[in-house]
């Protein structure tokens, strides 16, 4: 819940941007930006604490911090989000592939396991970018 909503202000599109930032932060870092468990300390942190420093966000760090700004007027525009997401897209893979993992289908537990490769960090970043772009409406037709 965006800080302005915690304060009881009227919902505006900037609150959705804060939610996008919290969702992306959780997807990238593997934990929410304000993981206090109980509602009261969590809401207090949303209102007062800066987002924790990211460990895994890499080039997405500036965007996450901007989206999680306490002041709705200080959050990025759709164009700025697009620019930062585009800049964060790696041009070449920078990882060592992990060994494949094995899965079984839930419908037939006796079926032989299927070997699949782990997604690369580039694929992970791309899926996060697709999520963000669909959230800000880039995958939808623009109004005339």
C-alpha positions as a Markdown table, in Angstrom:
| # | Residue | x | y | z |
|---|---|---|---|---|
| 1 | Unk | 0.0 | 0.0 | 0.0 |
| 2 | Unk | 1.5 | 3.3 | -1.1 |
| 3 | Unk | 2.4 | 5.9 | 1.6 |
| 4 | Unk | -0.3 | 8.3 | 0.4 |
| 5 | Unk | -3.0 | 5.6 | 0.8 |
| 6 | Unk | -1.8 | 4.8 | 4.3 |
| 7 | Unk | -2.2 | 8.5 | 5.0 |
| 8 | Unk | -5.8 | 8.3 | 3.8 |
| 9 | Unk | -5.3 | 10.3 | 0.6 |
| 10 | Unk | -7.4 | 9.8 | -2.5 |
| 11 | Unk | -6.0 | 7.0 | -4.7 |
| 12 | Unk | -4.2 | 8.3 | -7.8 |
| 13 | Unk | -2.1 | 6.6 | -10.6 |
| 14 | Unk | 1.1 | 7.3 | -8.6 |
| 15 | Unk | -0.1 | 4.8 | -6.0 |
| 16 | Unk | 0.0 | 2.2 | -8.7 |
| 17 | Unk | 3.6 | 3.1 | -9.5 |
| 18 | Unk | 4.5 | 2.6 | -5.9 |
| 19 | Unk | 2.8 | -0.8 | -6.0 |
| 20 | Unk | 4.8 | -1.6 | -9.2 |
| 21 | Unk | 8.0 | -0.7 | -7.4 |
| 22 | Unk | 7.1 | -2.9 | -4.4 |
| 23 | Unk | 6.2 | -5.8 | -6.7 |
| 24 | Unk | 9.4 | -5.4 | -8.8 |
| 25 | Unk | 11.5 | -5.1 | -5.6 |
| 26 | Unk | 10.0 | -8.3 | -4.3 |
| 27 | Unk | 10.6 | -10.1 | -7.6 |
| 28 | Unk | 14.2 | -9.0 | -7.8 |
| 29 | Unk | 15.2 | -9.2 | -4.2 |
| 30 | Unk | 13.1 | -12.2 | -3.2 |
| 31 | Unk | 11.5 | -10.3 | -0.3 |
| 32 | Unk | 9.2 | -7.3 | 0.1 |
| 33 | Unk | 10.8 | -3.9 | 0.6 |
| 34 | Unk | 9.2 | -3.5 | 4.1 |
| 35 | Unk | 9.1 | -7.1 | 5.5 |
| 36 | Unk | 8.0 | -6.3 | 9.1 |
| 37 | Unk | 5.4 | -9.1 | 9.4 |
| 38 | Unk | 2.8 | -7.3 | 11.5 |
| 39 | Unk | 0.7 | -4.6 | 9.8 |
| 40 | Unk | 1.4 | -1.7 | 12.2 |
| 41 | Unk | 5.3 | -1.8 | 11.9 |
| 42 | Unk | 5.0 | -2.4 | 8.1 |
| 43 | Unk | 2.7 | 0.6 | 7.6 |
| 44 | Unk | 5.0 | 2.7 | 9.7 |
| 45 | Unk | 8.0 | 1.6 | 7.6 |
| 46 | Unk | 6.1 | 2.4 | 4.4 |
| 47 | Unk | 5.4 | 5.9 | 5.7 |
| 48 | Unk | 8.8 | 6.6 | 7.3 |
| 49 | Unk | 11.7 | 4.3 | 6.3 |
| 50 | Unk | 13.6 | 4.5 | 3.0 |
| 51 | Unk | 13.5 | 1.3 | 1.0 |
| 52 | Unk | 16.3 | -1.1 | 2.1 |
| 53 | Unk | 19.4 | -1.2 | -0.1 |
| 54 | Unk | 19.0 | -3.7 | -2.9 |
| 55 | Unk | 21.5 | -6.6 | -3.2 |
| 56 | Unk | 20.4 | -8.1 | -6.5 |
| 57 | Unk | 18.8 | -5.3 | -8.5 |
| 58 | Unk | 21.8 | -4.2 | -10.4 |
| 59 | Unk | 20.8 | -1.7 | -13.1 |
| 60 | Unk | 17.2 | -1.8 | -11.8 |
| 61 | Unk | 18.2 | -0.2 | -8.5 |
| 62 | Unk | 17.6 | 3.5 | -9.5 |
| 63 | Unk | 14.2 | 2.6 | -10.9 |
| 64 | Unk | 13.1 | 0.7 | -7.7 |
| 65 | Unk | 14.2 | 3.5 | -5.5 |
| 66 | Unk | 12.4 | 6.1 | -7.7 |
| 67 | Unk | 9.2 | 4.0 | -7.8 |
| 68 | Unk | 9.2 | 3.6 | -4.0 |
| 69 | Unk | 9.5 | 7.4 | -3.4 |
| 70 | Unk | 7.4 | 8.5 | -0.4 |
| 71 | Unk | 6.1 | 11.6 | -2.3 |
| 72 | Unk | 3.8 | 10.6 | -5.2 |
| 73 | Unk | 4.9 | 13.7 | -7.1 |
| 74 | Unk | 8.5 | 12.3 | -6.9 |
| 75 | Unk | 7.7 | 9.1 | -8.8 |
| 76 | Unk | 8.8 | 8.6 | -12.4 |
| 77 | Unk | 6.7 | 9.1 | -15.5 |
| 78 | Unk | 5.8 | 6.3 | -17.8 |
| 79 | Unk | 8.5 | 7.5 | -20.3 |
| 80 | Unk | 11.1 | 7.6 | -17.5 |
| 81 | Unk | 10.2 | 4.0 | -16.5 |
| 82 | Unk | 10.5 | 2.9 | -20.1 |
| 83 | Unk | 13.9 | 4.6 | -20.5 |
| 84 | Unk | 15.2 | 3.0 | -17.3 |
| 85 | Unk | 13.9 | -0.5 | -18.2 |
| 86 | Unk | 15.4 | -0.2 | -21.6 |
| 87 | Unk | 18.8 | 0.8 | -20.1 |
| 88 | Unk | 18.7 | -2.0 | -17.7 |
| 89 | Unk | 18.3 | -4.7 | -20.4 |
| 90 | Unk | 21.6 | -6.6 | -20.6 |
| 91 | Unk | 23.0 | -6.7 | -24.1 |
| 92 | Unk | 25.0 | -9.9 | -23.6 |
| 93 | Unk | 24.6 | -12.7 | -21.1 |
| 94 | Unk | 26.8 | -12.2 | -18.0 |
| 95 | Unk | 26.2 | -15.5 | -16.2 |
| 96 | Unk | 27.4 | -19.0 | -16.1 |
| 97 | Unk | 24.6 | -21.4 | -16.9 |
| 98 | Unk | 23.3 | -23.5 | -14.1 |
| 99 | Unk | 22.9 | -27.2 | -14.5 |
| 100 | Unk | 19.5 | -28.3 | -15.7 |
| 101 | Unk | 16.8 | -29.2 | -13.2 |
| 102 | Unk | 14.3 | -32.0 | -13.3 |
| 103 | Unk | 10.6 | -31.7 | -13.0 |
| 104 | Unk | 7.6 | -34.0 | -13.0 |
| 105 | Unk | 4.1 | -33.3 | -14.2 |
| 106 | Unk | 1.5 | -33.2 | -11.5 |
| 107 | Unk | -1.0 | -35.1 | -13.7 |
| 108 | Unk | 1.2 | -38.3 | -13.9 |
| 109 | Unk | 3.7 | -38.8 | -11.1 |
| 110 | Unk | 5.0 | -42.0 | -12.7 |
| 111 | Unk | 6.0 | -40.1 | -15.9 |
| 112 | Unk | 9.7 | -39.7 | -16.4 |
| 113 | Unk | 11.1 | -36.4 | -15.2 |
| 114 | Unk | 11.7 | -33.7 | -17.7 |
| 115 | Unk | 15.0 | -31.9 | -17.7 |
| 116 | Unk | 14.8 | -28.2 | -18.2 |
| 117 | Unk | 17.5 | -25.5 | -18.0 |
| 118 | Unk | 17.3 | -22.8 | -15.3 |
| 119 | Unk | 16.3 | -19.4 | -16.6 |
| 120 | Unk | 19.2 | -17.1 | -17.1 |
| 121 | Unk | 19.5 | -13.7 | -15.3 |
| 122 | Unk | 18.9 | -12.1 | -18.7 |
| 123 | Unk | 15.6 | -14.1 | -19.1 |
| 124 | Unk | 14.7 | -13.2 | -15.5 |
| 125 | Unk | 15.3 | -9.5 | -16.1 |
| 126 | Unk | 13.4 | -9.7 | -19.3 |
| 127 | Unk | 10.3 | -11.3 | -17.6 |
| 128 | Unk | 10.4 | -8.6 | -14.9 |
| 129 | Unk | 10.6 | -5.9 | -17.6 |
| 130 | Unk | 7.7 | -7.5 | -19.5 |
| 131 | Unk | 5.7 | -7.4 | -16.2 |
| 132 | Unk | 6.6 | -3.7 | -15.6 |
| 133 | Unk | 5.8 | -2.7 | -19.2 |
| 134 | Unk | 2.4 | -4.4 | -19.1 |
| 135 | Unk | 1.7 | -2.7 | -15.8 |
| 136 | Unk | 2.4 | 0.7 | -17.2 |
| 137 | Unk | 0.4 | -0.1 | -20.3 |
| 138 | Unk | 3.1 | -0.4 | -23.0 |
| 139 | Unk | 1.7 | -3.7 | -24.2 |
| 140 | Unk | -1.8 | -2.1 | -24.7 |
| 141 | Unk | -2.8 | 0.0 | -27.7 |
| 142 | Unk | -2.4 | 3.7 | -27.0 |
| 143 | Unk | -5.5 | 6.0 | -26.9 |
| 144 | Unk | -5.9 | 8.2 | -30.0 |
